[in-house]
């Protein structure tokens, strides 16, 4: 598959199709918003689950693991809000 670099482009669309090049268009607002929402959810879940796994590995009981997971989810929400706030 041929890749086109900055400043370089295929002579025509058929040239790009023949060489197997991928032509990428900009994301729409809806697609970008959907992708950002999925990324935010993934960050919250990652932070929350990591809190629970750390509690599990340290030998906490069920209540301790649940508390660590909920605390991690809350911290994940705060982290996501903060990252969104500083990037605007």
SVG drawing of the C-alpha trace seen along z (x, -y; Angstrom):
<svg xmlns="http://www.w3.org/2000/svg" viewBox="-23 -27 29 37">
<polyline fill="none" stroke="black" stroke-width="0.4" points="0.0,0.0 1.4,-3.4 1.3,-6.2 1.2,-9.8 3.3,-12.2 3.0,-15.9 3.2,-17.9 2.7,-14.8 -0.6,-13.7 -1.8,-11.2 -2.4,-12.6 -6.0,-11.4 -8.4,-9.5 -7.9,-6.4 -4.1,-6.6 -4.7,-6.5 -7.2,-3.6 -4.8,-1.6 -1.9,-2.0 -4.0,-1.1 -3.5,-4.6 -6.0,-5.6 -7.5,-9.0 -8.6,-10.4 -11.1,-13.1 -11.5,-15.4 -13.8,-14.1 -17.2,-15.6 -18.3,-17.4 -20.6,-14.5 -17.8,-11.9 -15.3,-14.0 -17.9,-14.5 -18.6,-10.8 -14.9,-9.9 -14.3,-12.3 -17.2,-10.9 -15.8,-7.4 -12.4,-8.6 -13.7,-10.3 -15.7,-7.1 -12.6,-5.0 -10.5,-7.3 -13.1,-7.2 -13.3,-3.4 -9.6,-3.0 -9.0,-5.1 -11.9,-3.4 -10.9,0.2 -7.3,-0.5 -8.4,-1.7 -10.3,1.6 -7.4,3.7 -4.9,2.0 -7.3,2.7 -7.6,6.3 -3.9,6.8 -3.3,5.3 -5.7,7.8 -8.7,5.6 -12.1,7.1 -15.1,6.7 -16.2,3.5 -12.7,2.1 -12.5,3.0 -15.9,1.5 -15.0,-1.7 -11.7,-1.9 -13.5,-1.3 -16.2,-4.0 -13.5,-6.4 -11.5,-5.7 -14.6,-6.3 -15.1,-9.7 -11.5,-10.6 -11.7,-9.6 -14.7,-11.9 -12.8,-14.7 -9.7,-14.0 -11.7,-14.0 -13.5,-17.2 -10.1,-18.9 -8.5,-17.7 -11.5,-18.9 -11.4,-22.3 -7.6,-22.9 -7.8,-22.0 -10.6,-24.5"/>
</svg>
